[in-house]
Amino acid sequence: MRTRIHGGPAEYDAGGGFRTWYIDLTNTTDATCGNIHPVVVLVDGKRALRPEQPRLEFYDGERPRPVGFERTEQDENIGVLGGPVSAAKGAEAEEAPFPGFTVAPGATLSVKVRLAVTSDAVANDVVAHAAVVQRQGNDGDDGDWVGQSNDYRFRILGEGEGEEGDNDGVGKGEVGGKDSAGSTGGRDSADASGRVPDGIPFAEELARTGLHSTRGILAATAGALLLLGAGLGALLAARRRR
């Protein structure tokens, strides 16, 4: 599943409105791929970003769904698109679970997401990337890592460091190639050759060991959250006890 993040702004104002970007999922196989769940990983330079500060939503058709973040032992924040509802802040308890995305053979699905950062976030440089997991079967106890994205770099602006941009827009310096309308942003972090950078160090381990390894960053966190149906907070607590 070739994966690309694009269309996002280069800056976010702490306490500002939502800004939109996209995760493109391209099915390079000759079969339909279902139960696809991107896992967004945020790595900030100061390791100061807390899980409740990034407010991420993705669109299921016209409907926005919240994404809950949890912090790993490596001080990264991870959020599963379509993870358990209980992990997403402010989600309705009765909200139906998200079954994952389906991508037809040779097709590209552009997933719209939007991100805001709370006003108490410190000025910081952040790198976002996405791993892609495919849930296998109906019992939710297995899955495969099937792709990873390029890096999307942006800066959180503290008070007085910048001016707030338009809500839900990408007008302040887009990153990562062309948006859905075909316009090119000012800073393209994707490899011009189309090669996926090695931006996710745990990806090969996640693919090799399935979702049961405790050594990878996501192998025992996002994988178990998504594919075993457990809460990520409880899983991280279990890792700390071990």
Secondary structure, DSSP 8 states (H G I E B T S, - for coil): -EEEEESEESEEETT---EEEEEEEE--SSS-EEEEEEEEEEEETTS---TTSEEEEEEETTEEEEE-EEE-TTS-EEEETT--GGGSTT--TT------EEE-TT-EEEEEEEEEE-TT--SEEEEEEEEEEEEESSS--EEEEEEE---EEEEEE-TTS-----TTB--S-EESSB-TTS-B-SB--S-TT----S--TTHHHHHHHTT--SSSTTTTTHHHHHHS---HHHHHHHHHH-
